[in-house]
Amino acid sequence: MTAAPDAPAAAGRLRRALTDPLPPAAALALLAVAAAARDATVLCWASVGALAGYALSGSV
């Protein structure tokens, strides 16, 4: 039994989608904005710190 010919291409697309830095960065940015809107100061600064750490880690 062999894999379908397009299996490597599908695996490559899936791997790129899972390792794309945009979704986690966007989610953290939305969390920071939502926390700031609700006056959740600690959560806001925690999400801003997470964004900074993510950016400085070389993931972006």
LUMPALUM-36279 format. One record per residue: residue number from 1; residue in one letter; x, y, z of N, C-alpha, C in turn. Coordinates in nm, 4 decimals. Layout:
# LUMPALUM-36279
> num_residuo_n.x_n.y_n.z_ca.x_ca.y_ca.z_c.x_c.y_c.z
> NUM_A_X_Y_Z_X_Y_Z_X_Y_Z $
...
END
This chain:
# LUMPALUM-36279
> num_residuo_n.x_n.y_n.z_ca.x_ca.y_ca.z_c.x_c.y_c.z
> 1_M_0.0849_-0.1175_0.0000_0.0000_0.0000_0.0000_0.0891_0.1234_0.0000 $
> 2_T_0.0646_0.2135_-0.0951_0.1464_0.3344_-0.1048_0.0619_0.4574_-0.0757 $
> 3_A_0.1309_0.5634_-0.0396_0.0615_0.6891_-0.0098_0.0189_0.7560_-0.1396 $
> 4_A_-0.0769_0.8415_-0.1284_-0.1229_0.9159_-0.2451_-0.0109_1.0072_-0.2950 $
> 5_P_-0.0050_1.0344_-0.4250_0.1036_1.1171_-0.4775_0.1065_1.2582_-0.4201 $
> 6_D_-0.0062_1.3101_-0.3799_-0.0075_1.4466_-0.3274_0.0081_1.4519_-0.1753 $
> 7_A_0.0385_1.3392_-0.1115_0.0551_1.3357_0.0341_0.1699_1.4249_0.0815 $
> 8_P_0.2867_1.4247_0.0164_0.3934_1.5149_0.0622_0.3538_1.6619_0.0501 $
> 9_A_0.2828_1.6959_-0.0561_0.2398_1.8347_-0.0728_0.1409_1.8736_0.0361 $
> 10_A_0.0501_1.7828_0.0690_-0.0475_1.8106_0.1742_0.0223_1.8227_0.3093 $
> 11_A_0.1203_1.7376_0.3345_0.1951_1.7452_0.4601_0.2719_1.8768_0.4690 $
> 12_G_0.3261_1.9219_0.3587_0.3984_2.0489_0.3566_0.3067_2.1664_0.3856 $
> 13_R_0.1868_2.1629_0.3276_0.0905_2.2709_0.3536_0.0479_2.2712_0.4992 $
> 14_L_0.0242_2.1534_0.5546_-0.0162_2.1424_0.6942_0.0954_2.1914_0.7863 $
> 15_R_0.2191_2.1523_0.7572_0.3323_2.1938_0.8395_0.3487_2.3460_0.8359 $
> 16_R_0.3337_2.4055_0.7162_0.3445_2.5512_0.7051_0.2332_2.6198_0.7833 $
> 17_A_0.1125_2.5652_0.7782_0.0000_2.6260_0.8501_0.0211_2.6180_1.0010 $
> 18_L_0.0777_2.5078_1.0491_0.0982_2.4911_1.1929_0.2144_2.5729_1.2462 $
> 19_T_0.3105_2.6064_1.1613_0.4281_2.6801_1.2072_0.4257_2.8270_1.1680 $
> 20_D_0.3181_2.8714_1.1067_0.3051_3.0119_1.0686_0.2985_3.0983_1.1944 $
> 21_P_0.3801_3.2025_1.2058_0.3817_3.2834_1.3281_0.2640_3.3803_1.3401 $
> 22_L_0.1887_3.4014_1.2343_0.0821_3.5005_1.2396_-0.0337_3.4632_1.3324 $
> 23_P_-0.0889_3.3427_1.3301_-0.2041_3.3133_1.4183_-0.1761_3.3316_1.5679 $
> 24_P_-0.0654_3.2805_1.6226_-0.0438_3.3033_1.7660_-0.0197_3.4501_1.7999 $
> 25_A_0.0510_3.5210_1.7132_0.0758_3.6627_1.7386_-0.0546_3.7416_1.7316 $
> 26_A_-0.1398_3.7096_1.6367_-0.2687_3.7777_1.6257_-0.3570_3.7460_1.7462 $
> 27_A_-0.3555_3.6222_1.7906_-0.4363_3.5843_1.9073_-0.3888_3.6573_2.0331 $
> 28_L_-0.2576_3.6675_2.0519_-0.2047_3.7408_2.1674_-0.2366_3.8894_2.1593 $
> 29_A_-0.2312_3.9463_2.0395_-0.2639_4.0880_2.0232_-0.4115_4.1126_2.0544 $
> 30_L_-0.4987_4.0239_2.0081_-0.6413_4.0375_2.0385_-0.6670_4.0215_2.1880 $
> 31_L_-0.5954_3.9307_2.2516_-0.6091_3.9129_2.3956_-0.5675_4.0395_2.4706 $
> 32_A_-0.4593_4.1019_2.4268_-0.4130_4.2247_2.4917_-0.5161_4.3363_2.4765 $
> 33_V_-0.5733_4.3507_2.3576_-0.6733_4.4550_2.3345_-0.7994_4.4276_2.4157 $
> 34_A_-0.8443_4.3029_2.4177_-0.9643_4.2674_2.4940_-0.9424_4.2891_2.6435 $
> 35_A_-0.8248_4.2538_2.6927_-0.7959_4.2725_2.8348_-0.7894_4.4205_2.8692 $
> 36_A_-0.7330_4.5002_2.7801_-0.7267_4.6443_2.8049_-0.8668_4.7046_2.8045 $
> 37_A_-0.9533_4.6572_2.7166_-1.0897_4.7094_2.7096_-1.1694_4.6746_2.8357 $
> 38_R_-1.1376_4.5627_2.8990_-1.2096_4.5210_3.0192_-1.1413_4.5689_3.1479 $
> 39_D_-1.0386_4.6499_3.1341_-0.9621_4.6977_3.2493_-0.8992_4.5840_3.3286 $
> 40_A_-0.8603_4.4795_3.2608_-0.7915_4.3675_3.3236_-0.6407_4.3932_3.3101 $
> 41_T_-0.5889_4.4793_3.3954_-0.4516_4.5273_3.3827_-0.3494_4.4146_3.3838 $
> 42_V_-0.3634_4.3217_3.4765_-0.2646_4.2140_3.4870_-0.2668_4.1269_3.3624 $
> 43_L_-0.3856_4.0911_3.3147_-0.3954_4.0083_3.1944_-0.3442_4.0830_3.0726 $
> 44_C_-0.3712_4.2136_3.0679_-0.3229_4.2942_2.9554_-0.1709_4.2934_2.9502 $
> 45_W_-0.1070_4.3207_3.0646_0.0395_4.3236_3.0661_0.0983_4.1845_3.0446 $
> 46_A_0.0299_4.0809_3.0901_0.0781_3.9449_3.0671_0.0765_3.9119_2.9180 $
> 47_S_-0.0296_3.9521_2.8483_-0.0361_3.9226_2.7050_0.0621_4.0092_2.6267 $
> 48_V_0.0849_4.1334_2.6709_0.1863_4.2174_2.6057_0.3250_4.1563_2.6269 $
> 49_G_0.3509_4.1065_2.7476_0.4782_4.0397_2.7738_0.4951_3.9139_2.6909 $
> 50_A_0.3858_3.8406_2.6715_0.3922_3.7205_2.5875_0.4239_3.7579_2.4432 $
> 51_L_0.3638_3.8657_2.3944_0.3953_3.9122_2.2584_0.5419_3.9516_2.2466 $
> 52_A_0.5920_4.0215_2.3461_0.7328_4.0631_2.3425_0.8252_3.9418_2.3463 $
> 53_G_0.7946_3.8461_2.4318_0.8762_3.7252_2.4390_0.8716_3.6458_2.3112 $
> 54_Y_0.7534_3.6382_2.2500_0.7389_3.5672_2.1230_0.8207_3.6337_2.0144 $
> 55_A_0.8171_3.7681_2.0106_0.8924_3.8404_1.9091_1.0430_3.8277_1.9306 $
> 56_L_1.0851_3.8311_2.0570_1.2288_3.8242_2.0854_1.2853_3.6831_2.0755 $
> 57_S_1.1983_3.5823_2.0754_1.2473_3.4448_2.0718_1.2957_3.4036_1.9326 $
> 58_G_1.2681_3.4860_1.8335_1.3070_3.4509_1.6982_1.1997_3.3731_1.6259 $
> 59_S_1.0816_3.3608_1.6847_0.9745_3.2872_1.6212_0.9094_3.3654_1.5099 $
> 60_V_0.9262_3.4950_1.5116_0.8596_3.5801_1.4125_0.9550_3.6042_1.2978 $
END
